[in-house]
């Protein structure tokens, strides 16, 4: 299974959160991803734009076909950008 995600926080901070979720066996797609044997980081983006990161995330989700049931991304890919656009 594959999970694609983006964050405005530093990679170090976000990985700490993922590690805590994994250690505490949280029922979250990210914890499932990190508990699997086949996980890694696809791309690091050094851009402060939330919209740009969400577009990149959407592209990876579409390219890798990671929406449920094929992967662990539970939100519809198009919703990721639409939610930001409405703000």
N, C-alpha and C positions, 0 to 999 in steps of 0.2 A: 504494500500500500504506500501511497505517496501523499504527502501533505505540503502545501505551499502556503506561506504566510509572510506578512510584512509587518514592520514596526518602526515607529519614529524614535524609539529608545535605542541606546547603544546595543550592539550585538552582545557584549558582555552581560549587560543588565538583563536582556531578554533571555539569554541562555540560562542565567541563574533562575529565572522564573520557570523556564521549561524543566530544568533539573529538579526544582522543588515539586512541580506537578508530577514528575515522573517518580520521585522518591516517595511521595505521599499517595501514589497510585490514584491520582485524580481521574475522573471519568471525562477526559478532554481529548479531542483529536490529537493535540500536540503530545500529550503524555503517551498515547498509543503509538504515535510515530516514533518517539524517542525510546520507547520500550521495544520497538521492532529492531531487527538486526540490520536492516538496510536503510539507514538514514544518513543525511548529509546536508550541506549548505550549497545551494545552486549559485547564488549571486549575492554580492554585497554592493549596495548602492549608496553612494555618498551624495545624497541630494536631500534637502530639507522639505521638499514638496510631498505632502501626503498624497495628492492626486497622482503624481508621477509614480510613486511607489505602488499605489493601488493598480495603476495601469500595468506596471511591470508584473505585479502579482497575477492580475487577470490573464496576461499573456502566458505566463508559466502554467497557470491552471488549465487554460485551453490547450496549450501545447502538450502537456503531460497527461491531460484528461484525468484530473485528480478530484473531480466532484464525485460525491457518493452516487452510485455504489462502486465506481471504479477506483476511488481513492478516499481520502479522509477529509477533504474539504466539504463542509456541511452547508455553507451558504452558496446560493447560486452565484456563479462568477459575475454575471452582469449586475447583481445586487451590490457587489462590493463597490463598484464605481458609482452606481445610481445613488446609494446612500450618501456618499460624499458630495455628489452633485447637488442634492436637495438641501444641504446645509447652508 
